[in-house]
């Protein structure tokens, strides 16, 4: 059993760690609120443009954009959104596990995958796991801008237009609440028609000035908005997961301190009892 001096030193070290994790918990809580505000501001635009694109995908357009046409799949692409930093529990692990399972589903059919990685943790994982990486964006700030993502997005869209990939999926964490962040893999291109029963009858829009010009621009904005919203939500998920992880670490440190203090007190009591016994034995001998 360790002596009292070693136990006091260990307890002091754990208390210092507890102070750090407690401070990180408060910082993450503050950042999470700001990230949630950014996420909430972006959702109305993201949802509305998704509704418009869903309508267009159901319509019999005079200009059938290639991003709306299904084709035989020989290769798929993934845009994978992870965090740049760790200490956020199983957030990245759960997402990467879901992504790998999805990739395995296609790989079992003889379909290979190309990757676009957003976030340092994804880059580190696939550097060890293996995979054909076409583009990567790392070290994004906690307030990411669309301009930081356009380059990587364009690489994947160019690969789709050139016929190098036939489907593009986006993999990201969806913010459900502070305690729950859900890893999702959804199809980004070709655009999925909505299942809304109100759209069971097909129609077309009247485009001015031209269908091609409007649809090209709208679909590009749509894809950029979906990836940007995924990144913004991932930031909120990161801070929520980090807050929960640091709260758990702080509580675990407190429990460990209590256990070590109990051990130290027992050891000290045993030492005192032994000294008293020795004194009594010595007195009796005299």
Phi and psi in degrees as a GROMACS rama.xvg file:
@    title "Ramachandran Plot"
@    xaxis  label "Phi"
@    yaxis  label "Psi"
@TYPE xy
-66.4734  147.742  UNK-2
-79.1222  172.391  UNK-3
-61.3208  -37.3962  UNK-4
-62.9721  -44.857  UNK-5
-65.0273  -39.9301  UNK-6
-65.3752  -41.7133  UNK-7
-62.3129  -38.8715  UNK-8
-65.2869  -42.1417  UNK-9
-65.7663  -41.7128  UNK-10
-63.8109  -42.5644  UNK-11
-61.5419  -39.854  UNK-12
-64.7397  -42.0031  UNK-13
-67.3948  -37.3803  UNK-14
-63.6174  -38.1768  UNK-15
-64.102  -41.7003  UNK-16
-63.9257  -39.0337  UNK-17
-62.4821  -38.4534  UNK-18
-62.8696  -39.7243  UNK-19
-66.5335  -48.1265  UNK-20
-65.1127  -34.913  UNK-21
-65.4284  -42.2662  UNK-22
-64.8625  -41.2743  UNK-23
-64.409  -34.1042  UNK-24
-63.3689  -44.7771  UNK-25
-67.4118  -38.4833  UNK-26
-64.4594  -43.9549  UNK-27
-63.4802  -37.8093  UNK-28
-63.5118  -40.8684  UNK-29
-65.674  -44.6716  UNK-30
-67.475  -33.4045  UNK-31
-63.0724  -41.642  UNK-32
-61.6944  -41.5754  UNK-33
-66.8845  -40.7359  UNK-34
-65.9762  -37.053  UNK-35
-64.2914  -37.3766  UNK-36
-63.6318  -44.0717  UNK-37
-63.2321  -41.8184  UNK-38
-62.5383  -43.7947  UNK-39
-66.4039  -36.1243  UNK-40
-67.9827  -31.9445  UNK-41
-84.0309  -22.4657  UNK-42
-63.5605  -43.1026  UNK-43
-57.0709  -44.6315  UNK-44
-64.6273  -45.0137  UNK-45
-61.2832  -43.755  UNK-46
-67.7808  -39.8319  UNK-47
-68.9183  -42.7065  UNK-48
-70.1947  -29.5035  UNK-49
-65.8689  -38.9171  UNK-50
-64.2266  -42.1228  UNK-51
-62.9395  -45.3888  UNK-52
-65.3606  -36.8548  UNK-53
-62.7148  -40.6831  UNK-54
-61.0023  -45.0237  UNK-55
-64.3892  -37.7944  UNK-56
-66.2221  -28.7092  UNK-57
-82.4899  -19.4649  UNK-58
-80.1307  156.668  UNK-59
-92.4151  80.2342  UNK-60
-69.0394  147.093  UNK-61
-71.2515  -16.6048  UNK-62
-126.586  91.508  UNK-63
-73.8592  97.8081  UNK-64
-66.0507  143.914  UNK-65
-65.7294  -21.4566  UNK-66
-73.1425  -7.40675  UNK-67
-105.331  -1.45391  UNK-68
-105.028  126.673  UNK-69
-74.6574  146.885  UNK-70
-145.838  167.488  UNK-71
-61.5501  134.675  UNK-72
-93.7451  119.724  UNK-73
-117.166  -18.9004  UNK-74
-156.538  142.685  UNK-75
-120.513  159.926  UNK-76
-123.524  148.759  UNK-77
-128.569  129.957  UNK-78
-102.287  111.359  UNK-79
-111.699  120.489  UNK-80
-104.7  112.801  UNK-81
-124.607  -178.231  UNK-82
-90.0803  164.394  UNK-83
-86.9882  -27.0226  UNK-84
-120.994  165.635  UNK-85
-99.6167  -147.777  UNK-86
60.4941  33.5794  UNK-87
-126.891  38.8673  UNK-88
63.8431  -141.185  UNK-89
-94.2909  20.6314  UNK-90
-56.8239  -54.2187  UNK-91
-72.6662  -36.6126  UNK-92
-61.0329  -46.3388  UNK-93
-64.1334  -40.6489  UNK-94
-66.2364  -46.117  UNK-95
-66.7905  -33.6335  UNK-96
-64.0918  -44.7616  UNK-97
-64.0174  -38.4279  UNK-98
-65.6926  -45.3994  UNK-99
-63.3459  -39.7704  UNK-100
-62.927  -40.8281  UNK-101
-65.9421  -41.1658  UNK-102
-64.2186  -37.8288  UNK-103
-64.1687  -36.2455  UNK-104
-57.1239  -43.9913  UNK-105
-75.2274  -36.5138  UNK-106
-63.8302  -33.923  UNK-107
-64.2806  -21.7045  UNK-108
-94.5958  7.91331  UNK-109
80.4965  20.1134  UNK-110
-105.977  120.879  UNK-111
-85.7844  169.968  UNK-112
-129.179  143.865  UNK-113
-109.987  148.035  UNK-114
-122.924  141.385  UNK-115
-121.888  116.833  UNK-116
-107.965  126.198  UNK-117
-117.123  111.949  UNK-118
115.409  139.938  UNK-119
-66.8067  -34.2205  UNK-120
-65.9477  -36.3516  UNK-121
-66.7099  -39.6778  UNK-122
-62.6481  -45.7871  UNK-123
-62.3857  -40.5888  UNK-124
-64.9312  -49.8499  UNK-125
-77.473  -14.9215  UNK-126
-66.9021  -35.7581  UNK-127
-86.9673  -39.1308  UNK-128
-75.7884  -34.8645  UNK-129
101.366  153.632  UNK-130
150.476  154.617  UNK-131
-90.0479  105.37  UNK-132
-95.5217  119.654  UNK-133
-89.4949  -32.814  UNK-134
-154.441  155.607  UNK-135
-151.015  141.296  UNK-136
-126.609  120.216  UNK-137
-124.104  165.23  UNK-138
55.8982  44.9884  UNK-139
-74.9846  150.788  UNK-140
-76.1312  175.848  UNK-141
-76.2285  -7.0768  UNK-142
-123.186  72.954  UNK-143
-64.212  150.052  UNK-144
-114.899  152.655  UNK-145
-58.6382  -35.1281  UNK-146
-60.2525  -27.6184  UNK-147
-74.153  -14.3744  UNK-148
-111.01  -19.0748  UNK-149
-57.921  -40.8983  UNK-150
-59.2058  -48.3962  UNK-151
-66.8251  -39.6848  UNK-152
-61.847  -43.6697  UNK-153
-63.6377  -35.6913  UNK-154
-58.7862  -44.4438  UNK-155
-69.6924  -40.7101  UNK-156
-66.8304  -37.9558  UNK-157
-63.5258  -38.4147  UNK-158
-64.6898  -37.1915  UNK-159
-67.662  -45.3555  UNK-160
-63.87  -32.6915  UNK-161
-81.4003  -3.62239  UNK-162
82.1671  11.2977  UNK-163
-75.9214  -31.892  UNK-164
-128.392  149.966  UNK-165
-112.096  -12.7928  UNK-166
-144.705  147.365  UNK-167
-125.846  128.603  UNK-168
-113.15  149.432  UNK-169
-114.556  130.978  UNK-170
-116.946  119.623  UNK-171
-156.598  166.839  UNK-172
-91.141  134.574  UNK-173
-102.081  129.906  UNK-174
-77.8356  110.753  UNK-175
-92.7769  -54.9412  UNK-176
-158.361  -175.641  UNK-177
-60.4413  -33.6894  UNK-178
-93.2623  -11.7621  UNK-179
-133.232  121.645  UNK-180
-125.185  121.871  UNK-181
-101.734  120.066  UNK-182
-72.1148  131.051  UNK-183
-132.434  147.652  UNK-184
-125.251  114.3  UNK-185
-128.483  151.159  UNK-186
-78.26  128.17  UNK-187
-99.6174  -44.2659  UNK-188
-141.053  136.829  UNK-189
-63.081  155.828  UNK-190
-67.3438  133.709  UNK-191
-84.5244  127.179  UNK-192
-64.4039  149.711  UNK-193
-74.9129  152.149  UNK-194
-93.5134  12.5126  UNK-195
-60.2846  126.251  UNK-196
-63.0999  -24.1842  UNK-197
-67.2282  -15.041  UNK-198
-106.427  27.0038  UNK-199
-69.1502  -22.9654  UNK-200
-100.78  134.817  UNK-201
-86.4455  148.617  UNK-202
-151.797  177.254  UNK-203
-130.474  161.303  UNK-204
-95.8274  163.984  UNK-205
-99.8564  118.889  UNK-206
-104.529  136.537  UNK-207
-135.396  130.514  UNK-208
-78.5631  -40.7399  UNK-209
-138.666  147.909  UNK-210
-62.6534  -43.7134  UNK-211
-61.568  -47.0442  UNK-212
-62.2337  -44.6741  UNK-213
-69.9953  -44.8735  UNK-214
-67.8402  -41.2045  UNK-215
-56.8752  -48.6213  UNK-216
-66.7968  -40.99  UNK-217
-66.6344  -43.0518  UNK-218
-66.512  -39.3504  UNK-219
-62.5462  -45.4971  UNK-220
-62.2853  -37.0713  UNK-221
-62.6731  -48.997  UNK-222
-64.0284  -42.8829  UNK-223
-61.9751  -41.1483  UNK-224
-66.4753  -37.425  UNK-225
-67.887  -41.5124  UNK-226
-68.2502  -42.5652  UNK-227
-62.5878  -43.0614  UNK-228
-63.9876  -36.8057  UNK-229
-62.9164  -40.3723  UNK-230
-67.7595  -43.0897  UNK-231
-63.4693  -43.3879  UNK-232
-63.6437  -36.4229  UNK-233
-65.4118  -34.2025  UNK-234
-63.9745  -44.2874  UNK-235
-62.7379  -41.1218  UNK-236
-62.7707  -40.9805  UNK-237
-60.674  -47.6335  UNK-238
-68.1433  -37.4586  UNK-239
-64.8121  -45.7733  UNK-240
-65.2503  -37.8188  UNK-241
-67.2235  -40.0914  UNK-242
-61.74  -45.4407  UNK-243
-65.2015  -42.1118  UNK-244
-64.7724  -42.041  UNK-245
-70.7961  -33.3999  UNK-246
-63.7778  -43.5251  UNK-247
-64.5779  -40.3429  UNK-248
-64.867  -39.6704  UNK-249
-64.1776  -43.7375  UNK-250
-66.1836  -40.4614  UNK-251
-64.1683  -38.0266  UNK-252
-63.2345  -40.8292  UNK-253
-61.7498  -42.6818  UNK-254
-64.8885  -40.0521  UNK-255
-66.5026  -38.3282  UNK-256
-62.3737  -44.0905  UNK-257
-60.4958  -42.1413  UNK-258
-65.4808  -42.3426  UNK-259
-69.0344  -37.2198  UNK-260
-64.8943  -37.4229  UNK-261
-64.5542  -43.0274  UNK-262
-63.1623  -42.6536  UNK-263
-63.948  -42.8884  UNK-264
-64.94  -40.0318  UNK-265
-63.7985  -41.6597  UNK-266
-64.7322  -42.3978  UNK-267
-65.0426  -40.0517  UNK-268
-64.9206  -39.5271  UNK-269
-65.3565  -39.7848  UNK-270
-65.1694  -42.1109  UNK-271
-63.9683  -43.6178  UNK-272
-60.881  -41.32  UNK-273
-65.5067  -40.5356  UNK-274
-63.9402  -41.7393  UNK-275
-63.7744  -41.2181  UNK-276
-61.7508  -40.7946  UNK-277
-65.9589  -39.8455  UNK-278
-65.6532  -44.6157  UNK-279
-62.676  -42.6624  UNK-280
-63.4363  -40.5794  UNK-281
-65.3601  -41.9084  UNK-282
-63.6249  -40.1306  UNK-283
-64.6957  -34.5872  UNK-284
-70.0435  -33.4895  UNK-285
